[in-house]
């Protein structure tokens, strides 16, 4: 990607994520949960794979991918230009710009988790998932050959909008927007009997007037998140309930070398 385009993409990402570039959350260190069967969870199995094992698994699942020659910090960098499991995970850039956009690069292990997540999304008629980024390149001083985690390792994705396929072959788009539809409350549980949308008129958020009624949209978005939680597809899921920095997206992450999971 030309330097000017890199700079423009980086600027757009910084504006979208805002406080994510700041110091750690004022909420303090989040509490994690340990599970005796953690090694059987999909997130743990994917995180433990080698690059060769992971690429073989993508091939076995018939997932089209393009290996990325160089992506510092990433074990097995790939592009998913044709989507995964019927869902296209992408930034908002046009397709010809995404082809060399660093934020559209995934670690292969995250791609496997997204393959599982796609089954949940397709059950909700979603065929596109817009993201701020997957990989975020580490600094130029990053040691050659050293692997990273989270976004610098290509192991996390920040989703802000889930787009549904047009009904009846039409062209009208319908979507779930995290900032508008999650309707959360900071510090509140995400899933379980005590969890639930805080309740807010749809017109109060961005993109008012698009999609299902506010209560239906909030329930559906919560359902998607909690189905992923139940299936242990990701090691970490951070929502608008976590802190202000996550008010507009879902952070989904695969984390190698840990025996816990985190949902906030």
N, C-alpha and C positions, 0 to 999 in steps of 0.2 A: 504494500500500500504506500503511495507517495506520502512524504512527510506532512504535507498540508492536510491530507485526508486523515492521517493518524491524529494530528492535532485537533481537527474538528471533531472526530469521534470521541477523543478523550475529553474534550470540553463538554460535549453533550452528556457524556456519562457522569462527569463531575456535577453538572447542574442537576441531573436527575436524581443522583444519590445523595447529594448534599452532605448531611452530617456523617455519612459513612466514612468519610476521609478524616474525621476528627478523632479525638481520644476515645478510649473504651467507654462503653455505656455507663451512664450515671446509675443505672439500675444495679450495678455491681456484677460480680461473676455469677453467671447463671448456674442453677443447680442441674446436675445431670443425674440420670437414672441408670443403674446397673441392672443387667438382666442375665440370669444364669444360662440362658440359651442364646446368648449374643452371637456365638460363632455360627449359628444356623440361620441368622437373619440375612436376607439378601444384601443389605448394605455392608455387612461384615465380610460376606463371601466375595463380593465385588472388590472391596477395598484391599483384600489380601492377594488379589491376582497380580501376576507379572504382566508385562506389556504383551508378550506373546500369547499368554493364556486369554487375556482380555480380547485381543483382536480376533483370536480363534472363536471366542464366544459370540462376538458381533457377527462374524461370518456364518456361524451355525444358526443364528437367529435371522439370517438373511437381511441384515441391516446394512444398507449401503453407506460407506464412509470413505473419506479421503484422508490418508495419513498426512500429517503436517511435518515437513522435514525438520523444522527447528522451532521449539517453543520452550524457552528456559523455564525450569521449575516443573515441567509437566512430564510424567512418566511415559504416557502413550497418547500424544496429541492427535486429535482427529477433527475433521469437519463433517457435519451431518446435513449436507445441502438438500437432501431429499426427505429429511425428517426421520422419525423413529416411531415405528408402530402406528403409523397413520397420523402422527402429530409432527408438525414442523416447529422446532424450537429455534427462534431467531431474534436478532435485534431488529430495530425498525429501519435499518438501512436497506436500500434496494439490493436485489439479489446480486447484481454485478459488483457491488461494493462489499457485500458480505463475503465474497469469495476470498478476500485477503484481509478481512477485518479481524484483528486479534481477539476481539470480544466474542466472536462466533466460533472460537476454538474450545473443544471439550477434552478432558481426559477421557479415555476410553471407558474407564470404570464408572464415571458419571453417566456416560452414554448408556451403559447397561441398566443403571438405575432408572434413567428416563424411559427406557424401553418398558420397564414394569409400570412406571407412572402413566405411560400412554394408555394402558388398558383402562385405568381409572378415568382418564380424560375422555377417551372415546365413548365410554359408557354415558358420559354427559354431553355427547355430541360435539366435543371440542376437537378441532383439527389444527389449530395454531396456538402457540404459546409465545407471547412476546416477552423478551427479557432485556434487562439493562446490560447484562454481560454474563458470560461464563468465565473464561480465562481473563485475568487481568495481569499483564506482564509485570514481573518484578523489576526492580531497578536494574540499571545497566551494570551495577557492581555485583549482581547476583553471581555466585560462584558457578562456573560451568559444571554441569553434571549433578548439581545439588537439587534434590526434589523439594517442592513446596507443597503446602496444603491449602485448603480453602480456594479462594479465587486465583491466587498466584500459581496454584498447582492444577488449575482447570477442573477442580473437584467440587465446585459450587456454582449454582445458577440462581440469579435473582429474577423471578417472574413477576411481571406487573399486570399482564392482561391475558386472559384466556378467551380465544375467539371461537365461536361455534360455527359449524358449517351451515350455509344457507338452507333453509327449509324449502322443500319443493322446487329446488333448482333455481330459486330466486337469487337476487344480488344483495338484498338487505343483510347487513352484518349485525350480529347479536354477540355480546361478549360479557364476561365477568371481569370487572376492574378491581384490583385489590384495594386501592385507596378508597374507592367509592363504595365497594360492596362488602368488604370484610366486617365493617362496623364493630371494631373491637374496642377493648378497654385495656390500657396499659397495666400489666401485672396480672390480668385475669387469666384463668386457665383457657386453653385453646379447645380441648376436647373433654368429653366426659359429661356427667350429669349436671355439674355446676357450671358448665360452659354454655355460651350462646351469644348471639349478636346483641349488642347494646341497644339497638333500635334507633334508627335515624331515617328521616325521609330521604328518598333517593335524590330529590332535587337539591339537597344540601351539598352533594359532592360533585366532583368533576364528571363531565360527560352525562349530565342529567338527561333523562328521557330515553336512554338506550338500554335495551335489555329487559329482563323480567322485573316484576315489582320488587321493591327493596327487600322485603322480608324473604321472598323466594330466592333472590340472588344471594343474600347473606347465608341462608340455609344451605344453598347448593355449594357455595364456596367453602363453607365450613365442612360440609360433607366430603368434598374432594380432599381437603387437607387431612381430615381425620381418617379417611380410608387409607391414605398413604402412611399415616402414623401406625395404624393397626397392622399394616403389612410390613412394617420396618424396612421400607424401601430406601430411606435416607437415614444417615446417622444423626443429622441435625436439621430441624425445621424451625425457622424463626419467622414470626408473623408480626403484624402491626401491634399485637399484644406485648411484644418484647420491649421495644423502645421506640423513640421518635425516629431514629435512623431507618427503621423498617416499616414506617407507616404506609408506604406505597408499594410494597412488594413482599413476596414470599422468598425467603432464602432457603434453598434446598441443597444439602451437602452430604457427600460421602467422605468419611474421615478414616484413613488407615491407622492401624495400630492402637485402637481404643476398644474398650469393652462396655461402653455406655451409649446411651442415646439421649437426645435433648429435644424437647418440644416446648417452645415458649411463644 
